Amino acid sequence: MNAPLVLDRPAKEPEDSVKRRQIVEGARVVFKALGFDAASMGEIARAAGVSKGTLYVYFKDKDELFQAIVEKECVFQAEGVFEFDVANPDIAGTLTRMGIAFVQILCAPERQSAARAVIAIADRKPDAGRTFYETGPAVGIAKLRAYLEAQVAAGRLMIADCEIAAAQFIESCHATLYKPVLFNFAPPPSPERIEHVVTIAVRTFMAAYEKK
């Protein structure tokens, strides 16, 4: 008789990881509702559904917990957006796809609370600002820079400073779109508006750097 078929199943996520995520999500709710200064570890424990003692097992203080939220937000924003196929000769198409995906994530309403909180406390807690920048914008710039350098090496682009070109392109993709949302002045832009702005950014970039 044949042995019964045994299907491979994914390993159960470690309890520590599950509990940590539960705490981070609870903290996100509290920070969004009360702000960093007014939030307390007790409020965070209640929102996360854990005891205060359990909370301190995972995070030594409110600062460390906030840092974890900021880092998670930035990593989420970068996932998949800044991955490039350097062998693809369609630079305009690649930049268009990247720009649209990035702006859609950047302008999502649920992504604004972390950025606003970092801005509010950056003067007093520069480590939060440093984490936000190093795990977010700096990662995107570095990955796009590497892609552009590969295109220069392949003879498709002529760029003297790929880091500056990468940063300027990213900024131009969300021109008129991100800051109104960040400062709660306007709702998220429509897909049509995002495509319009990114298309102009790509056209301008290619006009400046495409090797004729």
C-alpha positions as CSV (number, residue, x, y, z in Angstrom):
1,M,0.0,0.0,0.0
2,N,1.3,3.4,-0.9
3,A,2.2,5.7,2.0
4,P,-0.3,8.6,2.5
5,L,0.7,11.8,0.8
6,V,2.1,14.3,3.2
7,L,1.9,17.9,2.1
8,D,4.6,20.4,3.1
9,R,3.1,23.1,5.2
10,P,4.7,26.5,6.1
11,A,6.2,26.5,9.5
12,K,4.1,28.3,12.1
13,E,5.3,31.8,12.7
14,P,7.3,32.1,15.9
15,E,5.2,33.3,18.8
16,D,7.7,36.1,19.5
17,S,7.2,37.5,15.9
18,V,3.4,37.3,16.2
19,K,3.3,39.0,19.6
20,R,5.8,41.7,18.4
21,R,3.6,42.5,15.4
22,Q,0.6,42.6,17.6
23,I,2.3,45.2,19.8
24,V,3.5,47.3,16.9
25,E,0.0,47.4,15.4
26,G,-1.5,48.5,18.8
27,A,1.2,51.2,19.1
28,R,0.4,52.4,15.6
29,V,-3.2,53.0,16.6
30,V,-2.3,54.8,19.8
31,F,0.4,57.0,18.2
32,K,-2.0,58.0,15.4
33,A,-4.8,58.8,17.8
34,L,-2.8,60.6,20.5
35,G,0.5,61.5,19.0
36,F,3.9,60.5,20.4
37,D,4.1,62.7,23.4
38,A,0.6,61.9,24.8
39,A,0.8,58.1,24.1
40,S,1.8,56.0,27.1
41,M,3.0,52.4,27.4
42,G,-0.1,51.6,29.3
43,E,-2.3,52.8,26.5
44,I,-0.3,50.9,24.0
45,A,-0.5,47.7,26.0
46,R,-4.3,48.0,26.2
47,A,-4.6,48.7,22.5
48,A,-2.3,45.7,21.7
49,G,-4.2,43.4,24.1
50,V,-1.1,42.5,26.1
51,S,0.1,43.2,29.7
52,K,2.4,46.0,30.4
53,G,5.0,43.5,31.5
54,T,4.8,41.7,28.1
55,L,5.2,45.0,26.3
56,Y,8.5,45.7,28.1
57,V,9.7,42.2,27.2
58,Y,9.7,43.3,23.5
59,F,10.4,47.0,23.8
60,K,12.4,48.8,26.4
61,D,10.6,52.1,26.0
62,K,8.3,54.2,23.8
63,D,11.2,55.4,21.7
64,E,12.2,52.0,20.7
65,L,8.6,51.1,19.8
66,F,8.2,54.2,17.7
67,Q,11.5,53.4,15.9
68,A,10.1,49.9,15.0
69,I,7.0,51.5,13.5
70,V,8.9,54.0,11.5
71,E,11.3,51.3,10.1
72,K,8.4,49.0,9.2
73,E,6.6,51.8,7.4
74,C,9.7,52.6,5.3
75,V,10.5,49.0,4.5
76,F,6.9,48.5,3.4
77,Q,7.1,51.5,1.1
78,A,10.3,50.3,-0.6
79,E,9.3,46.6,-1.0
80,G,8.9,45.7,-4.7
81,V,8.8,49.4,-5.9
82,F,12.6,49.9,-6.3
83,E,13.4,46.5,-7.9
84,F,14.8,46.8,-11.4
85,D,15.8,44.6,-14.3
86,V,19.0,46.3,-15.4
87,A,18.9,44.3,-18.7
88,N,15.6,45.8,-19.8
89,P,16.3,48.5,-22.4
90,D,12.9,50.2,-21.9
91,I,14.1,52.8,-19.4
92,A,11.1,55.1,-19.8
93,G,8.7,52.2,-19.2
94,T,10.6,51.1,-16.2
95,L,10.7,54.6,-14.7
96,T,7.0,55.1,-15.4
97,R,6.0,51.8,-13.6
98,M,8.3,52.7,-10.7
99,G,7.1,56.3,-10.4
100,I,3.4,55.4,-10.4
101,A,3.7,52.5,-7.9
102,F,5.8,54.7,-5.6
103,V,3.5,57.7,-5.6
104,Q,0.5,55.4,-5.0
105,I,2.1,54.0,-1.9
106,L,3.5,57.4,-0.7
107,C,0.2,59.1,-0.9
108,A,-1.9,56.4,0.7
109,P,-3.8,57.9,3.7
110,E,-2.7,55.2,6.1
111,R,1.0,56.0,5.4
112,Q,0.8,59.6,6.5
113,S,0.6,59.2,10.3
114,A,4.2,57.9,10.7
115,A,5.7,60.7,8.5
116,R,3.7,63.3,10.4
117,A,4.8,61.9,13.8
118,V,8.5,61.8,12.7
119,I,8.3,65.4,11.6
120,A,6.7,66.5,14.9
121,I,9.4,65.0,17.0
122,A,12.5,65.1,14.8
123,D,14.0,68.1,16.6
124,R,13.9,66.4,19.9
125,K,14.5,62.8,18.7
126,P,16.9,63.0,15.7
127,D,17.3,59.2,15.8
128,A,13.7,58.8,14.6
129,G,14.3,61.1,11.7
130,R,17.6,59.3,10.9
131,T,15.8,55.9,10.9
132,F,13.0,57.2,8.7
133,Y,15.4,58.6,6.1
134,E,17.9,55.8,6.1
135,T,15.3,53.0,5.8
136,G,13.0,54.9,3.4
137,P,14.1,57.7,1.0
138,A,17.8,56.7,1.1
139,V,17.0,53.1,0.1
140,G,15.0,54.2,-2.9
141,I,17.6,56.7,-4.0
142,A,20.4,54.1,-3.7
143,K,18.5,51.5,-5.7
144,L,17.5,53.8,-8.4
145,R,21.0,55.2,-8.6
146,A,22.4,51.6,-9.1
147,Y,19.9,51.1,-11.9
148,L,20.8,54.3,-13.6
149,E,24.5,53.5,-13.3
150,A,23.9,50.2,-15.1
151,Q,22.1,52.0,-17.9
152,V,25.0,54.5,-18.2
153,A,27.4,51.6,-18.4
154,A,25.2,50.0,-21.1
155,G,25.4,53.1,-23.2
156,R,21.7,54.0,-22.9
157,L,22.0,57.1,-20.7
158,M,24.5,59.9,-20.2
159,I,24.5,61.0,-16.6
160,A,27.3,62.7,-14.7
161,D,25.9,62.2,-11.2
162,C,23.4,59.3,-10.9
163,E,22.7,59.9,-7.3
164,I,21.5,63.4,-8.0
165,A,19.6,62.2,-11.1
166,A,17.9,59.5,-9.0
167,A,16.9,61.9,-6.2
168,Q,15.6,64.5,-8.6
169,F,13.5,62.0,-10.6
170,I,11.9,60.6,-7.4
171,E,11.0,64.1,-6.2
172,S,9.6,65.1,-9.6
173,C,7.3,62.0,-9.6
174,H,5.4,63.3,-6.6
175,A,5.6,67.0,-7.3
176,T,2.2,68.7,-6.4
177,L,1.0,65.3,-5.2
178,Y,2.6,64.2,-1.9
179,K,2.9,67.4,0.2
180,P,-0.8,68.4,0.0
181,V,-1.6,64.9,1.3
182,L,1.1,64.9,4.0
183,F,-0.1,68.3,5.4
184,N,-3.8,67.2,5.2
185,F,-4.5,69.9,2.7
186,A,-5.9,67.6,0.0
187,P,-7.1,64.0,-0.5
188,P,-4.9,61.4,-2.2
189,P,-4.5,62.2,-6.0
190,S,-6.5,60.2,-8.5
191,P,-4.7,57.5,-10.6
192,E,-5.1,59.7,-13.6
193,R,-3.4,62.6,-11.9
194,I,-0.6,60.4,-10.7
195,E,0.0,59.0,-14.2
196,H,-0.1,62.6,-15.6
197,V,2.6,63.9,-13.2
198,V,4.8,60.8,-13.5
199,T,4.6,60.9,-17.3
200,I,5.9,64.4,-17.3
201,A,8.7,63.5,-14.9
202,V,9.7,60.6,-17.2
203,R,9.6,62.7,-20.3
204,T,11.7,65.4,-18.7
205,F,14.2,62.8,-17.4
206,M,14.6,61.1,-20.8
207,A,15.0,64.4,-22.6
208,A,17.9,65.3,-20.2
209,Y,19.7,62.0,-20.0
210,E,18.8,59.7,-22.9
211,K,21.9,59.0,-25.1
212,K,21.1,60.2,-28.6
